[in-house]
Amino acid sequence: MCTAITYYTKDHYFGRNLDLEFSYNETVTVTPRYYPFHLRNGKTLDHHYAMIGMAYIVDGFPLYYDATNEKGLSMAGLNFPNNADYKEDRDGCDNIAPFEFIPWILGQCANVNEARILLERINLVDLNFNEELPLSPLHWMISDKGNSIVVESIKDGLKIFENPVGVMTNNPTFDYQMFNLNNYMHLSKEPPANTFAAKLELKQYSRGMGAIGLPGDLSSASRFVKTAFTKMNSVSGDSESESISQFFHILGSVEQQRGCVHLGEDKYEITIYSSCCNMDKGIYYYTTYENSQITAVDMYRENLDGNTIISYSLVKEQQINYQNR
Ligand SMILES: C[C@H](CCC(=O)NCCS(=O)(=O)O)[C@H]1CC[C@H]2[C@@H]3[C@H](O)C[C@@H]4C[C@H](O)CC[C@]4(C)[C@H]3C[C@H](O)[C@]12C
């Protein structure tokens, strides 16, 4: 399971939890403007917006999980099993493999409106990266500094949904996730009043009772509701430190602790990493399951006019700040 969010204060932020039972050796990866993206349809994107994000680099190609470009446009791919449906090549379309989708959009678009124009011509094709890395069933959130959309390639075709909450998780389809919020409209950050029965003397015995009924399990539908509630009621200062702290707290409300989601044998899903990218400044912050200290990579400290990929291995060990030794 995974969760992606946006968060806006003075600056704009985009990030996600990557929940899985293993890691592919992903790295924080900066792709500069002149790195040639050789696409499977024979075309090459040889000049494009620079981008930073989390990627698994294979044969020199950055397989991005999530990224932000120099205009702030951001995108994340999340699991969408049994729903994602990729197509055959189609004439007159941009035939793009799902693993090329993030560079294709972020390389060429400055905002969601420009992405929508490319999406009119796109056909996400059923093409494995290679034998060891077959296609992943994904859907994507694309966000700029004001809007988010969700893109789902399903049996019926390519669906694009407005995403007014700026949250995405996994199954089922996004229209269900949005509709499901209706079931929770009675939840509140305020203390509840007794509307149960006027003749009963019911009292508020604890803080937080306005949100009793907010799901706390780790299913994707529940995480969607929990994250939407946490994010939409979020209050923070607007400094960089306060903003990113709040961002990680929102993601923390749905993080996965080892042991709670059993996948058979000795496998458990965990939050491998949580990321938060400042969309205005191109700084990619992350924590990992073992390392709760925030680590950052600043895209603008790299040569963005180069043609070779720059990558930083994740700092995964816990960093403890001893105060008395
Ligand atoms: C599994 C990851 C999403 C995490 C997630 O949503 N988990 C939920 C599981 S579930 O719903 O609860 O079953 C996705 C996100 C990005 C994906 C990776 C990226 O798409 C890049 C390449 C693409 C290749 O085709 C496959 C390997 C891969 C390296 C992908 C592996 C895997 O599918 C990743 C890492």
Ligand as a Chemical Component Dictionary entry (heavy atoms), coordinates in Angstrom:
data_LIG
# 
_chem_comp.id                   LIG 
_chem_comp.type                 NON-POLYMER 
_chem_comp.pdbx_formal_charge   0 
_chem_comp.three_letter_code    LIG 
# 
loop_
_chem_comp_atom.comp_id 
_chem_comp_atom.atom_id 
_chem_comp_atom.alt_atom_id 
_chem_comp_atom.type_symbol 
_chem_comp_atom.charge 
_chem_comp_atom.model_Cartn_x 
_chem_comp_atom.model_Cartn_y 
_chem_comp_atom.model_Cartn_z 
_chem_comp_atom.pdbx_ordinal 
LIG C1  C1  C 0 5.016  -1.279 -5.454  1  
LIG C2  C2  C 0 5.226  0.227  -5.581  2  
LIG C3  C3  C 0 3.989  0.927  -5.093  3  
LIG C4  C4  C 0 3.815  0.700  -3.643  4  
LIG C5  C5  C 0 2.407  0.362  -3.377  5  
LIG O1  O1  O 0 1.481  1.007  -3.813  6  
LIG N1  N1  N 0 2.237  -0.731 -2.631  7  
LIG C6  C6  C 0 0.921  -1.196 -2.303  8  
LIG C7  C7  C 0 0.793  -2.680 -2.483  9  
LIG S1  S1  S 0 -0.901 -3.064 -2.494  10 
LIG O2  O2  O 0 -1.609 -2.227 -3.398  11 
LIG O3  O3  O 0 -1.358 -2.945 -1.152  12 
LIG O4  O4  O 0 -0.948 -4.458 -2.953  13 
LIG C8  C8  C 0 5.541  0.648  -7.013  14 
LIG C9  C9  C 0 5.655  2.195  -7.137  15 
LIG C10 C10 C 0 6.644  2.457  -8.268  16 
LIG C11 C11 C 0 6.926  1.073  -8.843  17 
LIG C12 C12 C 0 8.238  0.904  -9.619  18 
LIG C13 C13 C 0 8.291  1.907  -10.778 19 
LIG O5  O5  O 0 7.106  1.845  -11.559 20 
LIG C14 C14 C 0 9.512  1.658  -11.660 21 
LIG C15 C15 C 0 9.694  0.209  -12.112 22 
LIG C16 C16 C 0 8.744  -0.174 -13.242 23 
LIG C17 C17 C 0 8.975  -1.611 -13.710 24 
LIG O6  O6  O 0 8.042  -1.895 -14.727 25 
LIG C18 C18 C 0 8.804  -2.572 -12.547 26 
LIG C19 C19 C 0 9.768  -2.230 -11.437 27 
LIG C20 C20 C 0 9.645  -0.773 -10.931 28 
LIG C21 C21 C 0 10.878 -0.551 -10.042 29 
LIG C22 C22 C 0 8.333  -0.549 -10.136 30 
LIG C23 C23 C 0 8.205  -1.527 -8.966  31 
LIG C24 C24 C 0 6.945  -1.303 -8.096  32 
LIG O7  O7  O 0 5.796  -1.575 -8.823  33 
LIG C25 C25 C 0 6.884  0.172  -7.611  34 
LIG C26 C26 C 0 8.030  0.365  -6.636  35 
# 
loop_
_chem_comp_bond.comp_id 
_chem_comp_bond.atom_id_1 
_chem_comp_bond.atom_id_2 
_chem_comp_bond.value_order 
_chem_comp_bond.pdbx_ordinal 
LIG C1  C2  SING 1  
LIG C2  C3  SING 2  
LIG C2  C8  SING 3  
LIG C3  C4  SING 4  
LIG C4  C5  SING 5  
LIG C5  O1  DOUB 6  
LIG C5  N1  SING 7  
LIG N1  C6  SING 8  
LIG C6  C7  SING 9  
LIG C7  S1  SING 10 
LIG S1  O2  DOUB 11 
LIG S1  O3  DOUB 12 
LIG S1  O4  SING 13 
LIG C8  C9  SING 14 
LIG C8  C25 SING 15 
LIG C9  C10 SING 16 
LIG C10 C11 SING 17 
LIG C11 C12 SING 18 
LIG C11 C25 SING 19 
LIG C12 C13 SING 20 
LIG C12 C22 SING 21 
LIG C13 O5  SING 22 
LIG C13 C14 SING 23 
LIG C14 C15 SING 24 
LIG C15 C16 SING 25 
LIG C15 C20 SING 26 
LIG C16 C17 SING 27 
LIG C17 O6  SING 28 
LIG C17 C18 SING 29 
LIG C18 C19 SING 30 
LIG C19 C20 SING 31 
LIG C20 C21 SING 32 
LIG C20 C22 SING 33 
LIG C22 C23 SING 34 
LIG C23 C24 SING 35 
LIG C24 O7  SING 36 
LIG C24 C25 SING 37 
LIG C25 C26 SING 38 
# 
